[in-house]
């Protein structure tokens, strides 16, 4: 019952964010700027919400580090949905490209426009994240985590068979850990 009540409260908070986003977009529309505005919706972290009997953020599990990313506006094809690996770092190059400015070559940021126009399906080979003592790298199938578990140097999760990251397969797949 407690899990359900917390999830209902969280859902209500998300609904409130959605309502305020609508208010903001209506103001932009009334000012006549909607056709010239790139709208990006995302978050800085996910939420465990009781998965694996854990709460809050800051953990290397996908529900904690994965975030929504929705982009709409000029130069964005409607209805495109992508599972490509992207990072918040890519927003800088995306904004520069949308403004007609080339991203500096030394930036790690990569513009998302090829994904947003449907001209590409892939973007990065892997993405990284980390906080405090743990670091993670994910290639879309496997996620390797270092520095999180006190008794194991690495944790490896295979999202093709274990999307909830319940089973560490590092010992069984040393070649993937090494890669």
N, C-alpha and C positions, 0 to 999 in steps of 0.2 A: 504494500500500500504506500509506503514511503517513497519507493522508487517511482511509482506512478504519479504521485503528487508532485514530486520534484520535476519530473519530465513534463507534466502539464503546466507547471509554472514557467519552465524554460520555453515551452511552446508559446505561451502567452507573451513572453518577452520578445520572441521572434516576430510574432504577429504585430506587436507594437512597433518594432523596427520597420516592418513592412508598411504599416500605416504612415509613419513619419517619412519614409522614403517617398510614398505617394504624395504627401503634402509638399515635400521639397520639389519633386518633379513637376507638380502643378504650378508652383511658383516660377520655375524655369520656363515652363510652357507659356505662362501668362506674360512673361517678359519677352517672349518671342525668340528665345535662345535655345530651344530644345533641339532644333535641327542642326545646331552647331556645337552641341555638347556631347562629349563622350562620357557616358555614365558607367561607373565601375562600382560594383558591390562586392565586398569581400569582408574578411575578418582577420584579426591578427592571430587567432588560435581557434582550435576546436574545443570540444567538451566531452569528457568521458561519459557523463550522464549515467553512471552506474555500470557501464560495461566493465567486465572483469572485476566487478565490485569496487570500482575506483571512481573518484569524482574529480571535477575541476579540470585543469589543463596541466601543462608543463611535463607531460609524459611522452615517451617516444612512440606511442601507439597511434595509428592512423586517425582514429576519431579525435585525438587530441591535437595532432599537428596538421591534419588535412583541413583545408578551409574552403568555403564556397568562393567562386570567382565567376561573376556574371558581368558581361560587358555589352553595352548597347550604344547605338549612336551612329553618326556618320562614318561610313567606311566599314561598318560591321554588318555582315550578312545575317538576316533574321533566321532563327531556327537552328543555327549550328550548335551542336553539342559535341564536346571534345573530351576525351580522356587523356589527352597529351600531357606529358610532364612539363609543368610550368612552375615558375617561382614568382613571388612578389617582386623580386629584383627585376623581372621582365617588364614591370609596369613603367619604369623610367624610360626605357627605349620605346615602349608602346606610346607613351604620351609625346615624346619627342617626334616620333614618326607621324603621329596624328596631327602634330603642329607643322609638319613639313620640314622638320629639322633632322638631319642624319645623326644617329647616336654615335658618340665617339667610339673608335675601334677598341680602345682600352677598357671600355665598360664590359662587365660580365653580363649586363642586361641585354636581352634579345627581344626585338619587337614581336608582339603577338599577332600582328596584322595578317601574316600568312594563314594562321589558324582562324582568325576572325572573318576572313573572306572565303574560307573553304579551299584555299589553294594548297594547304599542307595539312597533314594529319599528325605528324610528329613534330616535336619541338626540341626536346632535350633527351639525352640518353639516360640521365639520372638527375635526381634532385637531392639536395642535402638539407639537413636541419640539425639543430642541436640546442641544448640549453643546459646550464650548470655543467655537470660532469659527463653527460651523454652526448653522443653524436650519432647520426643516422644517415644512411644513403639508401635511396630507393630507385629501382630501375623500372617500376611499373608492375613487376612481378615479385621480385625479392626485395625485402628490406633488411639491411644489416644494421644492427645497433651495437655500439661499443660504449662501455662505461656506465651502464644502467644497472645490470644485475650484479650483486656483490660476489657471487660465486662463479660467474662465467665471464670470460673476456668479451665474448660476442653472443648476441642473439641473432638468429636468422629466421625470418618468417617468409613463407611462400604464399603469396596472396591468391595464387590460382587454386590452391586447395584449402587455404586457411585465411579467408578475408578478415576475420576478427582477431588474428594474431594471438591465438591461444597456444600454439605449438612451436617451440623452438626446434628448428631442424639444422642448426649449425654443425653439430657433431656428425650428422648423416650426410652433409653436403659441404665438405671442406673446400672443394673446388670453387663453389659459389662464394664462400666466405673469402677465399683468396682473391678472386676476381674483384 
